Amino acid sequence: MTRIDFYTLAADSSGDRFIFTCRLLERIRAEGLRALVYCPESEWARHLDRLLWTFREDGFLPHGLVGQVDAEFTPVLIGADPRPPVPTEVLVNLALTPPDDLSPFARVCEPLDQTPSVLEAGRARYRHYRQLGHPLEHHQVRL
């Protein structure tokens, strides 16, 4: 069964869930895993794409928007569809709703910041996953 990890940024964090997602993707890639960032809002997807190009001065995280890169050779994909175009171990969910099918993934990451709508939607997803019997972990994060 897919493991779900919730990451809640502390109120005094210096970044938001998009900045944290960049760091999380670095850790996922350091483990040699592929990731799909489910981002149904095109504005959010473009924002994350730009951040991944600029958030580190001394490094680069290979990534691209689904449909604009060769998915086979791109270890981090950003897409509006939670179904991975290639086998992918980790889904990072930036949507406010849970994806319908978690079976393609070993792990789902749910980054949350202190935005009220994001927190409330995160609580609803937590309850949803718990009702489905998924193993849940919660992590407090400070940037």
Secondary structure, DSSP 4 states (H G I P E B T S, - for coil): --EEEEEEE-TT-SS-HHHHHHHHHHHHHHTT--EEEE--SHHHHHHHHHHHHHS-SS----EEEBTTB-GGG-SEEEESSSS-SS--SEEEE-SSS--S--TT-SEEEEEE-S-HHHHHHHHHHHHHHHHHT--EEEEEE--
